């Protein structure tokens, strides 16, 4: 029987070869595969559509690309890896001397066996990415250069998956689907989001959970532009990225810095004993900066392991399926699961018997604890909940002040509510 981590890793391996970009058939193919795991509503937004201060660009698709030597041998081949082509390269068919071709070649001299990931989304350009050791081995001479791509009016594609909750208030979980053949920097986040969505669908959560799979930057901006009238439903949010490497967990706070998701993530990470780091917000990174832009100012943070650009393999061919581990993705999933459990159960209650301590024994509340190994802790949780159920304090306040596990506090609140002693 496979573990959740193994299932997520298998999804990463399946998605890894696809050539993704901010538009195009690679995004659609990715969403088609994700749609086999969870139902998706796919949106197509036409080229030229105004989205906030941006415009949906032309759609880019590519069929083949290579650099071939005089013998016809492909020394750089898109078929071997989608990283070999500069993203959004315009079409080209030419024969060039190596001296002229060099201006269109991108390498990483500090890591001579790795291929870099490079793009040119909004400036017409073409190019190839290759290992420095490959470039060093090329003799002078003429090379055939071919990029069989198209830039034409089309669409930007993104998708949503919604898990209905008891209330219409939403938690958004967002991940980008625009990077080609990079396992940690976006596919691990996609895999964690897919598994999280499937878990949430097995019950009815309190909040409604909306999963957004969109190209980075322009995709999130497009989603915001198309949902501006209902954005007030979004109460919490989390951007998932770099979710599968073996580094410690990193949480980046929302722009507000004191949003509920910030507090919940800090509590979960600190009480879990996991190695972690909590970063303050900066307007650079992933799509949290779009959701947190001043006009929207949503309570959206970002969860990753080693943050963007924080590991040498970032945006290179070394960010492959071997770089991410099932155990790391399962750990990231567990933190999301724990955080959302707190978000869903954190309530403010009102004590309906606030004058003196109500008699718990005659209501059977003490008896109900008899079989629990943490009976004394659970009893204290009931007393704390009663004490702080003044309509001003939530259950997370109780857990933090009492130094008790949140789950114990929430269970106590459930018991007290069933006994008619508190109400939400």
Secondary structure, DSSP 4 states (H G I P E B T S, - for coil): ---HHHHHHHHHHHHHTS---SSSHHHHHHHHHHTTTS--EEEEEETT-EETTEE---EEEEEEEEEE-TTS-EEEETTT-GGGB-BTPPPEEEEEEHHHHGGGEE--GGGTTPPB--B-SSS----EE--HHHHHTPPSSEEEEEEEEEEES-EEEEEEEEE--SSS-EEEEEEE---SS-IIIIIIHHHHHHHHHHHHHTS--SSEEEEEEE-TTHHHHHHHHHTGGGGGGEEEEEEE-S-SSSSPEEEE--SSS--HHHHHHHHHHHHHT--EEEE---S-SSTHHHHTSTTT---EEEEESSPTT-STTTTBTTSSTTTS-HHHHHHHHHHHHHHHHHHHH--EEEESS-SS----GGGTTTGGGTT-TTHHHHHHHHHHHHHHTEEEEEHHHHHHHHT--HHHHHHHHHHHHHTTSEE-
